[in-house]
Amino acid sequence: MIQLGNCPDGMSAEEIREYVRIFTDLHPFEREGTLDIKPDGEYVDLFLHTPNVKFERIRRITGYLTGTVDRWNNAKTAELHDRVKHDAERTEENVQEKADRTDRNA
């Protein structure tokens, strides 16, 4: 449930409810957190502070979606070990190297 956090003194309960309604209409999947209401000139900023949510990484490994590999047999674990792992780091050097390879193959 969305709780009310900081809001300006003197703001009516009706106005606060309307800002909460607008926020929940715009973000229907945001169901937990503390909503701060901050007037900014003619506009009003709405900030939702969400709690930390446990996140489990799911990866596609050797054709299977998995979170962990602790229940895999030896053959599937060996297949994972033999995979070619790619570096996802994007640097100027990597970009230029890829461009050079593309030019040579063209």
C-alpha positions as CSV (number, residue, x, y, z in Angstrom):
1,M,0.0,0.0,0.0
2,I,1.2,3.5,-0.8
3,Q,1.7,5.5,2.4
4,L,1.8,9.3,2.5
5,G,5.3,10.8,3.3
6,N,6.2,14.4,3.3
7,C,3.7,16.9,2.0
8,P,3.4,20.7,2.5
9,D,1.7,22.2,5.5
10,G,-1.7,23.6,4.6
11,M,-2.5,21.2,1.8
12,S,-6.0,19.9,2.2
13,A,-6.8,16.2,2.7
14,E,-8.9,16.3,-0.5
15,E,-5.9,17.6,-2.6
16,I,-3.6,15.0,-1.1
17,R,-6.0,12.2,-1.9
18,E,-6.2,13.6,-5.5
19,Y,-2.4,13.5,-5.9
20,V,-2.3,10.0,-4.6
21,R,-5.1,9.0,-7.0
22,I,-3.3,10.6,-9.9
23,F,-0.1,8.8,-9.0
24,T,-1.7,5.4,-8.7
25,D,-3.6,6.0,-12.0
26,L,-0.3,6.8,-13.8
27,H,1.7,4.0,-12.1
28,P,-0.8,1.1,-11.4
29,F,1.9,-1.4,-10.8
30,E,3.6,0.6,-8.0
31,R,1.8,-0.8,-4.9
32,E,4.3,-0.2,-2.1
33,G,6.2,2.8,-0.8
34,T,6.0,6.2,0.7
35,L,4.8,9.1,-1.6
36,D,6.2,12.6,-1.0
37,I,4.4,15.6,-2.5
38,K,6.5,18.6,-3.3
39,P,5.1,21.7,-4.9
40,D,7.4,23.3,-7.5
41,G,5.9,26.6,-8.7
42,E,2.9,25.8,-10.9
43,Y,3.8,22.0,-10.8
44,V,3.8,19.4,-8.1
45,D,6.5,16.7,-8.0
46,L,5.5,13.3,-6.7
47,F,8.3,11.1,-5.4
48,L,7.7,7.4,-4.5
49,H,10.3,5.9,-2.2
50,T,10.1,2.1,-2.6
51,P,11.3,-0.5,-0.1
52,N,14.2,-2.8,-1.1
53,V,12.8,-5.8,-2.9
54,K,14.6,-9.1,-3.1
55,F,15.8,-9.6,-6.6
56,E,16.9,-12.9,-8.1
57,R,18.9,-12.9,-11.3
58,I,17.6,-15.2,-14.0
59,R,19.9,-16.1,-16.8
60,R,19.6,-18.1,-20.0
61,I,22.4,-20.7,-19.8
62,T,22.8,-23.4,-22.4
63,G,19.3,-23.1,-23.5
64,Y,17.7,-23.1,-20.1
65,L,16.3,-20.2,-17.9
66,T,17.8,-20.6,-14.5
67,G,18.6,-18.7,-11.3
68,T,21.2,-21.1,-10.0
69,V,23.1,-24.1,-11.3
70,D,23.4,-26.0,-8.0
71,R,20.9,-28.7,-9.1
72,W,22.5,-29.4,-12.5
73,N,24.1,-32.7,-13.3
74,N,27.8,-33.0,-14.2
75,A,27.2,-32.9,-18.0
76,K,25.2,-29.7,-17.9
77,T,27.7,-28.1,-15.5
78,A,30.5,-29.1,-17.9
79,E,28.6,-27.5,-20.8
80,L,28.3,-24.3,-18.8
81,H,32.1,-24.4,-18.1
82,D,32.9,-24.9,-21.8
83,R,30.8,-21.9,-22.9
84,V,32.5,-18.9,-24.6
85,K,32.0,-16.0,-22.3
86,H,31.7,-12.6,-23.8
87,D,32.9,-9.3,-22.3
88,A,30.0,-6.9,-22.1
89,E,32.3,-3.9,-21.3
90,R,31.9,-1.2,-23.9
91,T,35.0,0.9,-24.3
92,E,36.3,3.0,-27.1
93,E,39.0,0.4,-27.8
94,N,36.4,-2.4,-28.1
95,V,34.2,-0.3,-30.4
96,Q,37.1,0.5,-32.6
97,E,38.3,-3.1,-32.7
98,K,34.8,-4.3,-33.7
99,A,34.7,-1.6,-36.4
100,D,38.1,-2.7,-37.8
101,R,37.0,-6.4,-37.9
102,T,33.8,-5.4,-39.7
103,D,35.8,-3.3,-42.3
104,R,38.2,-6.2,-42.9
105,N,35.3,-8.7,-43.5
106,A,33.4,-6.3,-45.8
